[in-house]
Amino acid sequence: MKKNYDILAVSSYAKSGINRIYTRFNISNKGKIENIEVKGFSPEIEKEAIRTLLSFPDIIPANTISEANTNVNDSYTIMIQFEIKNTITNL
């Protein structure tokens, strides 16, 4: 997540200090990220969270502990957090 989320692209939409975006999504039994839901304070920051999640390679799906040993859908929640520090430049 840290490598893929483009903070510079959304920094003008971020607030000074700690910024948090909450994401919830499913990983299908085929390892694809699906049904992404995001909650942030600006649409641009939410769109970047979705783009970042969709940039992930396929993930090893959850597996049942049974004789069938089959892959199953599973849901996850991830919080993305970054900090914007204001700097003052003396001219």
N, C-alpha and C positions, 0 to 999 in steps of 0.2 A: 504494500500500500504506500509506504513512504517514498519509494522510488518512482511510482507512477502518478501520484497525485500532484498536479501542477499548481503549486501554491502561487507562483508568479502570475499565472493566467487569471487567478481569481482574487489576487491581493487587493485590487481596487474595490471589490465588493465585500471584502472582509472587514470586520471591526477590529479596532486596536485591542490587543490582548489575546486571550485564549478564544479560539473559534472551535466549535464542535459541530459535527454533522453525524447524525445517527442513521445507520443503514440497516435494513433487514432484507434478507434474500433467501432463496432456496438454492440448493445444489441438487440438480436432478440425478436420477440413477445413472445417467450417462456422463456426469461430471460437469455439466453446464450450469453457469449461474443464471438464474431465472427469477422472475417476480420481484424485482428490486423495488424497495420502498425507501425513500430518503426523507429526512426531516432536518432542515437547516434553516437559516434565516434569510437566504436569498436564492432565487432560482438558478443563478449562475453557479453558485457553490454546490447546489444539489446536482446540477447537470455534470459538473466535474467529478463528483463522487460516483455517479452512474457510469460515466466514461471510464473511470479508473477501474471499477469492478468488472466492466465488460472487457477490459484489456487483459484480465488474468487468463492464463492458459487453463485448459481443462483441469479440473480438480479430481482427485481420487474420491469417488462417492462413498458415503457410509455403507456399511455392509451388515446384514443380519447375522446374528450368532445362532445359526441353526444348520441343519443338514443341507438345506437348500443353498445357503451361503450366497444370497442374492443382494445386489445393490439396491439401496432404497433412497428416496428423496429425504432431504434433511434441511432444516432451516437454521440460519445463523444471524447474529446481530453483531455488527462491528461499529465502533465509534471512531470516527476520524477526528483527530485533534491537531491543530497547529496554532502557532502564536505569531501575531503580527506586532512588531515593535516599531513605534514611531521614532524616527530620528530627526533631530534638528540640525540643520546645516548652517553654520555661520558663514555669511558671505563677506 
